[in-house]
Structure formats: C-alpha cells, structure tokens
Amino acid sequence: MTTHTSTSGGLALKLLRSEAGLTQGEVATLASVAPAYLSKVERGSHAPSPAFVAKVAGAIAGRMAADAVAAPRLRLTA
C-alpha cells in the first residue's frame, strides 16, 4: 500500500515554486518530472507521493541556492 501526501503538498509546492519565480515547466525540467503531472498535483487533483514532493522541493531549493550564489554581492560602504 502506498502512502500519499494530502493535496496540501501540492499547494506547498506551488507556493514554493511561485516564491522562487519559476514556471511549472522550469520546475518539471529541473526535477525531471512530467509537467502535466506537476500541474495536476499543484491543482490538487492528484495527491503526490512523499518522494515526488521531496524531489520537486529539492529541485526548487537547489535552483534557489544556485541563484543566491550567482547574485551580485552587495557592497556596504561606511
């Protein structure tokens, strides 16, 4: 028997994706998942497995970290 995360997992992924400024297509590519399935999960029509949530969240977090490292450094002056 497979345990599934509630549809709140999809909402959490959607919020995380939005905060990262990424499209569903970008996230699907980063996480190597089907864009159509990601869309269904975010809409709440499919309950994702914990492994799916972890995979997608990890891809988004990795992109956010890479963007933070690549961001120009602010220089503080007195």
C-alpha positions in Angstrom: 0.0 0.0 0.0 1.4 3.4 -1.0 1.0 6.3 1.4 0.3 9.7 -0.2 0.7 13.2 1.0 -2.5 15.2 1.1 -3.2 17.8 -1.6 -1.7 20.4 0.7 1.6 19.0 -0.6 0.7 20.3 -4.0 -0.2 23.7 -2.6 3.1 23.9 -0.7 4.9 23.1 -4.0 3.0 25.7 -5.8 3.8 28.3 -3.2 7.5 27.4 -3.1 7.7 27.5 -6.9 6.0 30.9 -7.0 8.4 32.3 -4.4 11.3 31.0 -6.4 9.9 32.8 -9.5 9.8 29.6 -11.6 7.3 28.3 -14.0 5.8 24.8 -13.8 7.8 23.9 -17.0 11.1 25.0 -15.4 10.4 23.1 -12.2 9.3 20.0 -14.2 12.6 20.1 -16.2 14.7 20.7 -13.1 13.1 17.8 -11.2 12.8 15.5 -14.2 9.0 15.1 -13.8 6.1 15.3 -16.2 4.8 18.9 -16.5 1.2 17.7 -16.7 1.5 15.7 -13.5 3.1 18.6 -11.7 0.2 20.7 -12.8 -2.4 18.2 -11.5 -0.5 18.0 -8.2 -0.5 21.8 -7.8 -4.2 22.0 -8.6 -5.0 19.3 -6.0 -6.4 16.8 -8.5 -3.7 14.3 -7.6 -2.1 13.6 -4.3 1.7 13.3 -4.7 3.8 10.7 -3.0 6.3 11.9 -0.4 9.1 11.0 -2.8 7.6 13.3 -5.5 7.2 16.2 -3.1 10.8 15.7 -1.9 12.1 15.5 -5.5 10.3 18.7 -6.7 11.1 20.7 -3.5 14.7 19.7 -3.7 14.9 20.8 -7.3 13.4 24.2 -6.4 15.6 24.6 -3.4 18.7 23.7 -5.5 17.8 26.4 -8.0 17.2 29.0 -5.4 20.6 28.2 -3.8 22.3 28.5 -7.2 20.5 31.8 -7.9 21.6 33.1 -4.5 25.3 32.2 -5.1 25.2 33.8 -8.6 23.5 37.0 -7.3 25.8 40.0 -7.3 27.2 40.8 -3.9 26.1 44.0 -2.2 28.9 46.1 -1.1 28.4 48.1 2.1 30.2 51.4 2.5 30.5 53.5 5.6 
